[in-house]
Amino acid sequence: MTSLAFDHLVHFSSDPASAKETMLQHGIQVIEGGKHENWGTYNTLAYFGLSYIEWLGIQDRSIAVQVDDNPLIQQLVAD
């Protein structure tokens, strides 16, 4: 039998830095993640053991709209 485990949840955010501040007010430690130069995105992260929540936002829309090989980024741009 194969077991499943939760890895991470991606939450689209217009402002991941603001999401960080909001979560900190609720006692949830959030850190700045990284910048994804090839996708025009950036994120903040909250870890819970080996699992985490990722707030993903667009940093450079001109790059993000051109991404054609990543369905997640395409969805982020569309939403």
PDB file of N, CA, C and O in Angstrom:
ATOM      1  N   MET A   1       0.841  -1.180   0.000  1.00  0.00           N
ATOM      2  CA  MET A   1       0.000   0.000   0.000  1.00  0.00           C
ATOM      3  C   MET A   1       0.886   1.243   0.000  1.00  0.00           C
ATOM      4  O   MET A   1       1.853   1.323   0.758  1.00  0.00           O
ATOM      5  N   THR A   2       0.556   2.202  -0.843  1.00  0.00           N
ATOM      6  CA  THR A   2       1.279   3.458  -0.916  1.00  0.00           C
ATOM      7  C   THR A   2       0.687   4.428   0.091  1.00  0.00           C
ATOM      8  O   THR A   2      -0.532   4.571   0.184  1.00  0.00           O
ATOM      9  N   SER A   3       1.544   5.086   0.838  1.00  0.00           N
ATOM     10  CA  SER A   3       1.041   6.093   1.773  1.00  0.00           C
ATOM     11  C   SER A   3       1.292   7.482   1.183  1.00  0.00           C
ATOM     12  O   SER A   3       2.264   7.707   0.461  1.00  0.00           O
ATOM     13  N   LEU A   4       0.411   8.377   1.504  1.00  0.00           N
ATOM     14  CA  LEU A   4       0.526   9.755   1.037  1.00  0.00           C
ATOM     15  C   LEU A   4       0.945  10.637   2.207  1.00  0.00           C
ATOM     16  O   LEU A   4       0.598  10.364   3.356  1.00  0.00           O
ATOM     17  N   ALA A   5       1.680  11.677   1.914  1.00  0.00           N
ATOM     18  CA  ALA A   5       2.081  12.633   2.936  1.00  0.00           C
ATOM     19  C   ALA A   5       1.935  14.040   2.364  1.00  0.00           C
ATOM     20  O   ALA A   5       2.159  14.268   1.175  1.00  0.00           O
ATOM     21  N   PHE A   6       1.562  14.963   3.218  1.00  0.00           N
ATOM     22  CA  PHE A   6       1.399  16.359   2.809  1.00  0.00           C
ATOM     23  C   PHE A   6       2.776  16.995   2.669  1.00  0.00           C
ATOM     24  O   PHE A   6       3.581  16.953   3.599  1.00  0.00           O
ATOM     25  N   ASP A   7       3.046  17.584   1.508  1.00  0.00           N
ATOM     26  CA  ASP A   7       4.310  18.275   1.282  1.00  0.00           C
ATOM     27  C   ASP A   7       4.124  19.772   1.473  1.00  0.00           C
ATOM     28  O   ASP A   7       4.647  20.353   2.424  1.00  0.00           O
ATOM     29  N   HIS A   8       3.364  20.406   0.553  1.00  0.00           N
ATOM     30  CA  HIS A   8       3.133  21.830   0.708  1.00  0.00           C
ATOM     31  C   HIS A   8       1.876  22.293  -0.012  1.00  0.00           C
ATOM     32  O   HIS A   8       1.361  21.643  -0.921  1.00  0.00           O
ATOM     33  N   LEU A   9       1.414  23.441   0.439  1.00  0.00           N
ATOM     34  CA  LEU A   9       0.242  24.098  -0.122  1.00  0.00           C
ATOM     35  C   LEU A   9       0.722  25.408  -0.734  1.00  0.00           C
ATOM     36  O   LEU A   9       1.478  26.151  -0.107  1.00  0.00           O
ATOM     37  N   VAL A  10       0.286  25.688  -1.946  1.00  0.00           N
ATOM     38  CA  VAL A  10       0.624  26.955  -2.598  1.00  0.00           C
ATOM     39  C   VAL A  10      -0.608  27.846  -2.565  1.00  0.00           C
ATOM     40  O   VAL A  10      -1.679  27.468  -3.039  1.00  0.00           O
ATOM     41  N   HIS A  11      -0.441  29.029  -2.000  1.00  0.00           N
ATOM     42  CA  HIS A  11      -1.517  30.013  -1.945  1.00  0.00           C
ATOM     43  C   HIS A  11      -1.101  31.201  -2.799  1.00  0.00           C
ATOM     44  O   HIS A  11      -0.087  31.843  -2.523  1.00  0.00           O
ATOM     45  N   PHE A  12      -1.878  31.496  -3.834  1.00  0.00           N
ATOM     46  CA  PHE A  12      -1.577  32.657  -4.677  1.00  0.00           C
ATOM     47  C   PHE A  12      -1.841  33.925  -3.877  1.00  0.00           C
ATOM     48  O   PHE A  12      -2.876  34.053  -3.223  1.00  0.00           O
ATOM     49  N   SER A  13      -0.907  34.850  -3.934  1.00  0.00           N
ATOM     50  CA  SER A  13      -1.020  36.077  -3.151  1.00  0.00           C
ATOM     51  C   SER A  13      -0.595  37.272  -3.998  1.00  0.00           C
ATOM     52  O   SER A  13       0.404  37.213  -4.714  1.00  0.00           O
ATOM     53  N   SER A  14      -1.353  38.340  -3.911  1.00  0.00           N
ATOM     54  CA  SER A  14      -0.953  39.560  -4.614  1.00  0.00           C
ATOM     55  C   SER A  14       0.217  40.233  -3.894  1.00  0.00           C
ATOM     56  O   SER A  14       0.906  41.075  -4.471  1.00  0.00           O
ATOM     57  N   ASP A  15       0.438  39.857  -2.626  1.00  0.00           N
ATOM     58  CA  ASP A  15       1.520  40.463  -1.847  1.00  0.00           C
ATOM     59  C   ASP A  15       2.002  39.482  -0.778  1.00  0.00           C
ATOM     60  O   ASP A  15       1.554  39.564   0.366  1.00  0.00           O
ATOM     61  N   PRO A  16       2.905  38.555  -1.120  1.00  0.00           N
ATOM     62  CA  PRO A  16       3.398  37.592  -0.137  1.00  0.00           C
ATOM     63  C   PRO A  16       4.014  38.232   1.111  1.00  0.00           C
ATOM     64  O   PRO A  16       3.925  37.655   2.195  1.00  0.00           O
ATOM     65  N   ALA A  17       4.632  39.403   0.985  1.00  0.00           N
ATOM     66  CA  ALA A  17       5.205  40.081   2.150  1.00  0.00           C
ATOM     67  C   ALA A  17       4.112  40.492   3.127  1.00  0.00           C
ATOM     68  O   ALA A  17       4.302  40.408   4.340  1.00  0.00           O
ATOM     69  N   SER A  18       2.978  40.932   2.613  1.00  0.00           N
ATOM     70  CA  SER A  18       1.842  41.292   3.464  1.00  0.00           C
ATOM     71  C   SER A  18       1.267  40.052   4.148  1.00  0.00           C
ATOM     72  O   SER A  18       0.877  40.101   5.314  1.00  0.00           O
ATOM     73  N   ALA A  19       1.219  38.946   3.413  1.00  0.00           N
ATOM     74  CA  ALA A  19       0.746  37.689   4.005  1.00  0.00           C
ATOM     75  C   ALA A  19       1.647  37.298   5.171  1.00  0.00           C
ATOM     76  O   ALA A  19       1.174  36.792   6.189  1.00  0.00           O
ATOM     77  N   LYS A  20       2.940  37.534   5.015  1.00  0.00           N
ATOM     78  CA  LYS A  20       3.898  37.245   6.085  1.00  0.00           C
ATOM     79  C   LYS A  20       3.533  38.030   7.340  1.00  0.00           C
ATOM     80  O   LYS A  20       3.471  37.460   8.429  1.00  0.00           O
ATOM     81  N   GLU A  21       3.293  39.325   7.198  1.00  0.00           N
ATOM     82  CA  GLU A  21       2.957  40.169   8.346  1.00  0.00           C
ATOM     83  C   GLU A  21       1.657  39.720   9.010  1.00  0.00           C
ATOM     84  O   GLU A  21       1.558  39.700  10.236  1.00  0.00           O
ATOM     85  N   THR A  22       0.671  39.362   8.203  1.00  0.00           N
ATOM     86  CA  THR A  22      -0.608  38.903   8.747  1.00  0.00           C
ATOM     87  C   THR A  22      -0.431  37.619   9.551  1.00  0.00           C
ATOM     88  O   THR A  22      -0.976  37.497  10.648  1.00  0.00           O
ATOM     89  N   MET A  23       0.319  36.671   9.022  1.00  0.00           N
ATOM     90  CA  MET A  23       0.532  35.398   9.717  1.00  0.00           C
ATOM     91  C   MET A  23       1.331  35.598  11.001  1.00  0.00           C
ATOM     92  O   MET A  23       1.063  34.938  12.005  1.00  0.00           O
ATOM     93  N   LEU A  24       2.305  36.499  10.977  1.00  0.00           N
ATOM     94  CA  LEU A  24       3.083  36.784  12.182  1.00  0.00           C
ATOM     95  C   LEU A  24       2.185  37.311  13.296  1.00  0.00           C
ATOM     96  O   LEU A  24       2.420  37.015  14.468  1.00  0.00           O
ATOM     97  N   GLN A  25       1.157  38.089  12.948  1.00  0.00           N
ATOM     98  CA  GLN A  25       0.211  38.604  13.935  1.00  0.00           C
ATOM     99  C   GLN A  25      -0.587  37.478  14.580  1.00  0.00           C
ATOM    100  O   GLN A  25      -1.116  37.643  15.679  1.00  0.00           O
ATOM    101  N   HIS A  26      -0.675  36.338  13.905  1.00  0.00           N
ATOM    102  CA  HIS A  26      -1.398  35.174  14.425  1.00  0.00           C
ATOM    103  C   HIS A  26      -0.452  34.139  15.021  1.00  0.00           C
ATOM    104  O   HIS A  26      -0.855  33.013  15.312  1.00  0.00           O
ATOM    105  N   GLY A  27       0.798  34.524  15.200  1.00  0.00           N
ATOM    106  CA  GLY A  27       1.762  33.642  15.841  1.00  0.00           C
ATOM    107  C   GLY A  27       2.372  32.583  14.938  1.00  0.00           C
ATOM    108  O   GLY A  27       2.985  31.633  15.425  1.00  0.00           O
ATOM    109  N   ILE A  28       2.211  32.732  13.639  1.00  0.00           N
ATOM    110  CA  ILE A  28       2.779  31.774  12.694  1.00  0.00           C
ATOM    111  C   ILE A  28       4.032  32.389  12.083  1.00  0.00           C
ATOM    112  O   ILE A  28       3.975  33.432  11.433  1.00  0.00           O
ATOM    113  N   GLN A  29       5.156  31.730  12.302  1.00  0.00           N
ATOM    114  CA  GLN A  29       6.436  32.214  11.793  1.00  0.00           C
ATOM    115  C   GLN A  29       6.506  32.030  10.278  1.00  0.00           C
ATOM    116  O   GLN A  29       6.380  30.914   9.776  1.00  0.00           O
ATOM    117  N   VAL A  30       6.704  33.112   9.568  1.00  0.00           N
ATOM    118  CA  VAL A  30       6.805  33.089   8.108  1.00  0.00           C
ATOM    119  C   VAL A  30       8.126  33.738   7.722  1.00  0.00           C
ATOM    120  O   VAL A  30       8.515  34.764   8.280  1.00  0.00           O
ATOM    121  N   ILE A  31       8.804  33.129   6.767  1.00  0.00           N
ATOM    122  CA  ILE A  31      10.081  33.664   6.316  1.00  0.00           C
ATOM    123  C   ILE A  31       9.991  34.056   4.844  1.00  0.00           C
ATOM    124  O   ILE A  31       9.144  33.557   4.103  1.00  0.00           O
ATOM    125  N   GLU A  32      10.866  34.946   4.444  1.00  0.00           N
ATOM    126  CA  GLU A  32      10.966  35.264   3.019  1.00  0.00           C
ATOM    127  C   GLU A  32      11.564  34.057   2.331  1.00  0.00           C
ATOM    128  O   GLU A  32      12.556  33.490   2.790  1.00  0.00           O
ATOM    129  N   GLY A  33      10.951  33.670   1.227  1.00  0.00           N
ATOM    130  CA  GLY A  33      11.442  32.526   0.486  1.00  0.00           C
ATOM    131  C   GLY A  33      12.478  32.964  -0.522  1.00  0.00           C
ATOM    132  O   GLY A  33      13.573  33.395  -0.162  1.00  0.00           O
ATOM    133  N   GLY A  34      12.127  32.853  -1.767  1.00  0.00           N
ATOM    134  CA  GLY A  34      13.081  33.212  -2.799  1.00  0.00           C
ATOM    135  C   GLY A  34      12.417  33.896  -3.967  1.00  0.00           C
ATOM    136  O   GLY A  34      11.203  34.092  -4.011  1.00  0.00           O
ATOM    137  N   LYS A  35      13.263  34.248  -4.908  1.00  0.00           N
ATOM    138  CA  LYS A  35      12.796  34.839  -6.159  1.00  0.00           C
ATOM    139  C   LYS A  35      13.059  33.815  -7.256  1.00  0.00           C
ATOM    140  O   LYS A  35      14.133  33.220  -7.328  1.00  0.00           O
ATOM    141  N   HIS A  36      12.068  33.626  -8.098  1.00  0.00           N
ATOM    142  CA  HIS A  36      12.176  32.677  -9.198  1.00  0.00           C
ATOM    143  C   HIS A  36      12.310  33.499 -10.481  1.00  0.00           C
ATOM    144  O   HIS A  36      11.329  33.792 -11.164  1.00  0.00           O
ATOM    145  N   GLU A  37      13.544  33.856 -10.779  1.00  0.00           N
ATOM    146  CA  GLU A  37      13.832  34.786 -11.879  1.00  0.00           C
ATOM    147  C   GLU A  37      13.260  34.320 -13.216  1.00  0.00           C
ATOM    148  O   GLU A  37      12.784  35.139 -14.002  1.00  0.00           O
ATOM    149  N   ASN A  38      13.301  33.019 -13.478  1.00  0.00           N
ATOM    150  CA  ASN A  38      12.811  32.490 -14.761  1.00  0.00           C
ATOM    151  C   ASN A  38      11.291  32.531 -14.872  1.00  0.00           C
ATOM    152  O   ASN A  38      10.740  32.462 -15.971  1.00  0.00           O
ATOM    153  N   TRP A  39      10.617  32.644 -13.732  1.00  0.00           N
ATOM    154  CA  TRP A  39       9.147  32.654 -13.734  1.00  0.00           C
ATOM    155  C   TRP A  39       8.577  34.025 -13.401  1.00  0.00           C
ATOM    156  O   TRP A  39       7.380  34.246 -13.583  1.00  0.00           O
ATOM    157  N   GLY A  40       9.396  34.947 -12.919  1.00  0.00           N
ATOM    158  CA  GLY A  40       8.913  36.272 -12.535  1.00  0.00           C
ATOM    159  C   GLY A  40       8.108  36.263 -11.251  1.00  0.00           C
ATOM    160  O   GLY A  40       7.225  37.099 -11.063  1.00  0.00           O
ATOM    161  N   THR A  41       8.411  35.307 -10.351  1.00  0.00           N
ATOM    162  CA  THR A  41       7.648  35.177  -9.109  1.00  0.00           C
ATOM    163  C   THR A  41       8.563  35.220  -7.888  1.00  0.00           C
ATOM    164  O   THR A  41       9.786  35.142  -8.004  1.00  0.00           O
ATOM    165  N   TYR A  42       7.949  35.344  -6.734  1.00  0.00           N
ATOM    166  CA  TYR A  42       8.651  35.268  -5.444  1.00  0.00           C
ATOM    167  C   TYR A  42       7.694  34.702  -4.415  1.00  0.00           C
ATOM    168  O   TYR A  42       6.496  34.590  -4.674  1.00  0.00           O
ATOM    169  N   ASN A  43       8.225  34.334  -3.219  1.00  0.00           N
ATOM    170  CA  ASN A  43       7.349  33.725  -2.234  1.00  0.00           C
ATOM    171  C   ASN A  43       7.781  34.007  -0.805  1.00  0.00           C
ATOM    172  O   ASN A  43       8.890  34.475  -0.545  1.00  0.00           O
ATOM    173  N   THR A  44       6.871  33.708   0.110  1.00  0.00           N
ATOM    174  CA  THR A  44       7.162  33.609   1.533  1.00  0.00           C
ATOM    175  C   THR A  44       6.705  32.222   1.959  1.00  0.00           C
ATOM    176  O   THR A  44       5.865  31.604   1.304  1.00  0.00           O
ATOM    177  N   LEU A  45       7.276  31.731   3.081  1.00  0.00           N
ATOM    178  CA  LEU A  45       7.056  30.339   3.473  1.00  0.00           C
ATOM    179  C   LEU A  45       6.835  30.215   4.976  1.00  0.00           C
ATOM    180  O   LEU A  45       7.458  30.919   5.771  1.00  0.00           O
ATOM    181  N   ALA A  46       5.933  29.304   5.353  1.00  0.00           N
ATOM    182  CA  ALA A  46       5.731  28.935   6.753  1.00  0.00           C
ATOM    183  C   ALA A  46       5.910  27.426   6.849  1.00  0.00           C
ATOM    184  O   ALA A  46       5.164  26.661   6.238  1.00  0.00           O
ATOM    185  N   TYR A  47       6.902  27.009   7.620  1.00  0.00           N
ATOM    186  CA  TYR A  47       7.204  25.583   7.768  1.00  0.00           C
ATOM    187  C   TYR A  47       6.510  24.982   8.977  1.00  0.00           C
ATOM    188  O   TYR A  47       6.395  25.606  10.032  1.00  0.00           O
ATOM    189  N   PHE A  48       6.051  23.754   8.792  1.00  0.00           N
ATOM    190  CA  PHE A  48       5.444  22.961   9.850  1.00  0.00           C
ATOM    191  C   PHE A  48       6.103  21.587   9.757  1.00  0.00           C
ATOM    192  O   PHE A  48       5.583  20.689   9.096  1.00  0.00           O
ATOM    193  N   GLY A  49       7.243  21.425  10.416  1.00  0.00           N
ATOM    194  CA  GLY A  49       8.029  20.211  10.226  1.00  0.00           C
ATOM    195  C   GLY A  49       8.608  20.236   8.822  1.00  0.00           C
ATOM    196  O   GLY A  49       9.242  21.211   8.418  1.00  0.00           O
ATOM    197  N   LEU A  50       8.386  19.158   8.082  1.00  0.00           N
ATOM    198  CA  LEU A  50       8.873  19.100   6.706  1.00  0.00           C
ATOM    199  C   LEU A  50       7.850  19.617   5.700  1.00  0.00           C
ATOM    200  O   LEU A  50       8.144  19.694   4.507  1.00  0.00           O
ATOM    201  N   SER A  51       6.664  19.969   6.161  1.00  0.00           N
ATOM    202  CA  SER A  51       5.607  20.506   5.305  1.00  0.00           C
ATOM    203  C   SER A  51       5.611  22.032   5.411  1.00  0.00           C
ATOM    204  O   SER A  51       6.129  22.599   6.374  1.00  0.00           O
ATOM    205  N   TYR A  52       5.028  22.684   4.407  1.00  0.00           N
ATOM    206  CA  TYR A  52       5.009  24.137   4.459  1.00  0.00           C
ATOM    207  C   TYR A  52       3.881  24.727   3.623  1.00  0.00           C
ATOM    208  O   TYR A  52       3.326  24.081   2.734  1.00  0.00           O
ATOM    209  N   ILE A  53       3.563  25.985   3.943  1.00  0.00           N
ATOM    210  CA  ILE A  53       2.642  26.788   3.145  1.00  0.00           C
ATOM    211  C   ILE A  53       3.497  27.797   2.394  1.00  0.00           C
ATOM    212  O   ILE A  53       4.389  28.423   2.967  1.00  0.00           O
ATOM    213  N   GLU A  54       3.216  27.944   1.123  1.00  0.00           N
ATOM    214  CA  GLU A  54       3.938  28.901   0.280  1.00  0.00           C
ATOM    215  C   GLU A  54       2.958  29.943  -0.227  1.00  0.00           C
ATOM    216  O   GLU A  54       1.944  29.604  -0.838  1.00  0.00           O
ATOM    217  N   TRP A  55       3.258  31.216   0.026  1.00  0.00           N
ATOM    218  CA  TRP A  55       2.496  32.311  -0.561  1.00  0.00           C
ATOM    219  C   TRP A  55       3.276  32.758  -1.786  1.00  0.00           C
ATOM    220  O   TRP A  55       4.393  33.261  -1.665  1.00  0.00           O
ATOM    221  N   LEU A  56       2.695  32.577  -2.959  1.00  0.00           N
ATOM    222  CA  LEU A  56       3.380  32.821  -4.223  1.00  0.00           C
ATOM    223  C   LEU A  56       2.794  34.053  -4.899  1.00  0.00           C
ATOM    224  O   LEU A  56       1.578  34.161  -5.060  1.00  0.00           O
ATOM    225  N   GLY A  57       3.652  34.970  -5.288  1.00  0.00           N
ATOM    226  CA  GLY A  57       3.204  36.189  -5.943  1.00  0.00           C
ATOM    227  C   GLY A  57       4.029  36.509  -7.173  1.00  0.00           C
ATOM    228  O   GLY A  57       5.110  35.957  -7.376  1.00  0.00           O
ATOM    229  N   ILE A  58       3.512  37.393  -7.974  1.00  0.00           N
ATOM    230  CA  ILE A  58       4.203  37.825  -9.197  1.00  0.00           C
ATOM    231  C   ILE A  58       5.105  39.006  -8.861  1.00  0.00           C
ATOM    232  O   ILE A  58       4.659  40.004  -8.295  1.00  0.00           O
ATOM    233  N   GLN A  59       6.365  38.878  -9.213  1.00  0.00           N
ATOM    234  CA  GLN A  59       7.321  39.956  -9.018  1.00  0.00           C
ATOM    235  C   GLN A  59       7.532  40.739 -10.311  1.00  0.00           C
ATOM    236  O   GLN A  59       7.672  41.962 -10.293  1.00  0.00           O
ATOM    237  N   ASP A  60       7.553  40.021 -11.429  1.00  0.00           N
ATOM    238  CA  ASP A  60       7.750  40.666 -12.730  1.00  0.00           C
ATOM    239  C   ASP A  60       6.748  40.083 -13.714  1.00  0.00           C
ATOM    240  O   ASP A  60       6.972  39.024 -14.300  1.00  0.00           O
ATOM    241  N   ARG A  61       5.644  40.792 -13.883  1.00  0.00           N
ATOM    242  CA  ARG A  61       4.550  40.297 -14.721  1.00  0.00           C
ATOM    243  C   ARG A  61       4.991  40.076 -16.171  1.00  0.00           C
ATOM    244  O   ARG A  61       4.505  39.154 -16.826  1.00  0.00           O
ATOM    245  N   SER A  62       5.895  40.903 -16.676  1.00  0.00           N
ATOM    246  CA  SER A  62       6.333  40.759 -18.064  1.00  0.00           C
ATOM    247  C   SER A  62       7.020  39.414 -18.295  1.00  0.00           C
ATOM    248  O   SER A  62       6.955  38.869 -19.396  1.00  0.00           O
ATOM    249  N   ILE A  63       7.668  38.883 -17.278  1.00  0.00           N
ATOM    250  CA  ILE A  63       8.267  37.549 -17.375  1.00  0.00           C
ATOM    251  C   ILE A  63       7.216  36.479 -17.151  1.00  0.00           C
ATOM    252  O   ILE A  63       7.138  35.514 -17.912  1.00  0.00           O
ATOM    253  N   ALA A  64       6.407  36.641 -16.112  1.00  0.00           N
ATOM    254  CA  ALA A  64       5.411  35.625 -15.742  1.00  0.00           C
ATOM    255  C   ALA A  64       4.435  35.319 -16.879  1.00  0.00           C
ATOM    256  O   ALA A  64       4.074  34.160 -17.083  1.00  0.00           O
ATOM    257  N   VAL A  65       4.012  36.323 -17.605  1.00  0.00           N
ATOM    258  CA  VAL A  65       3.038  36.092 -18.690  1.00  0.00           C
ATOM    259  C   VAL A  65       3.630  35.311 -19.855  1.00  0.00           C
ATOM    260  O   VAL A  65       2.892  34.777 -20.683  1.00  0.00           O
ATOM    261  N   GLN A  66       4.945  35.239 -19.925  1.00  0.00           N
ATOM    262  CA  GLN A  66       5.598  34.512 -21.012  1.00  0.00           C
ATOM    263  C   GLN A  66       5.906  33.056 -20.667  1.00  0.00           C
ATOM    264  O   GLN A  66       6.335  32.298 -21.537  1.00  0.00           O
ATOM    265  N   VAL A  67       5.697  32.655 -19.423  1.00  0.00           N
ATOM    266  CA  VAL A  67       6.004  31.284 -19.003  1.00  0.00           C
ATOM    267  C   VAL A  67       5.042  30.332 -19.702  1.00  0.00           C
ATOM    268  O   VAL A  67       3.825  30.458 -19.569  1.00  0.00           O
ATOM    269  N   ASP A  68       5.593  29.382 -20.444  1.00  0.00           N
ATOM    270  CA  ASP A  68       4.731  28.438 -21.176  1.00  0.00           C
ATOM    271  C   ASP A  68       4.985  26.985 -20.795  1.00  0.00           C
ATOM    272  O   ASP A  68       4.383  26.076 -21.368  1.00  0.00           O
ATOM    273  N   ASP A  69       5.879  26.762 -19.824  1.00  0.00           N
ATOM    274  CA  ASP A  69       6.208  25.382 -19.449  1.00  0.00           C
ATOM    275  C   ASP A  69       5.921  25.066 -17.984  1.00  0.00           C
ATOM    276  O   ASP A  69       6.387  24.049 -17.471  1.00  0.00           O
ATOM    277  N   ASN A  70       5.158  25.925 -17.303  1.00  0.00           N
ATOM    278  CA  ASN A  70       4.836  25.712 -15.899  1.00  0.00           C
ATOM    279  C   ASN A  70       3.364  26.047 -15.661  1.00  0.00           C
ATOM    280  O   ASN A  70       3.007  27.221 -15.560  1.00  0.00           O
ATOM    281  N   PRO A  71       2.506  25.023 -15.571  1.00  0.00           N
ATOM    282  CA  PRO A  71       1.079  25.258 -15.380  1.00  0.00           C
ATOM    283  C   PRO A  71       0.740  26.052 -14.118  1.00  0.00           C
ATOM    284  O   PRO A  71      -0.249  26.785 -14.100  1.00  0.00           O
ATOM    285  N   LEU A  72       1.547  25.916 -13.062  1.00  0.00           N
ATOM    286  CA  LEU A  72       1.288  26.664 -11.828  1.00  0.00           C
ATOM    287  C   LEU A  72       1.433  28.163 -12.069  1.00  0.00           C
ATOM    288  O   LEU A  72       0.595  28.949 -11.627  1.00  0.00           O
ATOM    289  N   ILE A  73       2.476  28.552 -12.755  1.00  0.00           N
ATOM    290  CA  ILE A  73       2.691  29.980 -13.032  1.00  0.00           C
ATOM    291  C   ILE A  73       1.631  30.494 -14.001  1.00  0.00           C
ATOM    292  O   ILE A  73       1.158  31.620 -13.851  1.00  0.00           O
ATOM    293  N   GLN A  74       1.253  29.693 -14.985  1.00  0.00           N
ATOM    294  CA  GLN A  74       0.192  30.081 -15.906  1.00  0.00           C
ATOM    295  C   GLN A  74      -1.116  30.334 -15.137  1.00  0.00           C
ATOM    296  O   GLN A  74      -1.839  31.288 -15.422  1.00  0.00           O
ATOM    297  N   GLN A  75      -1.401  29.472 -14.171  1.00  0.00           N
ATOM    298  CA  GLN A  75      -2.617  29.629 -13.344  1.00  0.00           C
ATOM    299  C   GLN A  75      -2.515  30.899 -12.495  1.00  0.00           C
ATOM    300  O   GLN A  75      -3.486  31.646 -12.377  1.00  0.00           O
ATOM    301  N   LEU A  76      -1.348  31.141 -11.907  1.00  0.00           N
ATOM    302  CA  LEU A  76      -1.150  32.343 -11.100  1.00  0.00           C
ATOM    303  C   LEU A  76      -1.407  33.597 -11.937  1.00  0.00           C
ATOM    304  O   LEU A  76      -2.079  34.521 -11.479  1.00  0.00           O
ATOM    305  N   VAL A  77      -0.882  33.632 -13.147  1.00  0.00           N
ATOM    306  CA  VAL A  77      -1.084  34.791 -14.026  1.00  0.00           C
ATOM    307  C   VAL A  77      -2.570  34.935 -14.374  1.00  0.00           C
ATOM    308  O   VAL A  77      -3.105  36.044 -14.366  1.00  0.00           O
ATOM    309  N   ALA A  78      -3.222  33.836 -14.672  1.00  0.00           N
ATOM    310  CA  ALA A  78      -4.643  33.882 -15.039  1.00  0.00           C
ATOM    311  C   ALA A  78      -5.530  34.322 -13.889  1.00  0.00           C
ATOM    312  O   ALA A  78      -6.520  35.025 -14.094  1.00  0.00           O
ATOM    313  N   ASP A  79      -5.177  33.910 -12.680  1.00  0.00           N
ATOM    314  CA  ASP A  79      -5.999  34.265 -11.505  1.00  0.00           C
ATOM    315  C   ASP A  79      -5.725  35.676 -11.052  1.00  0.00           C
ATOM    316  O   ASP A  79      -6.325  36.141 -10.083  1.00  0.00           O
TER     317      ASP A  79
END
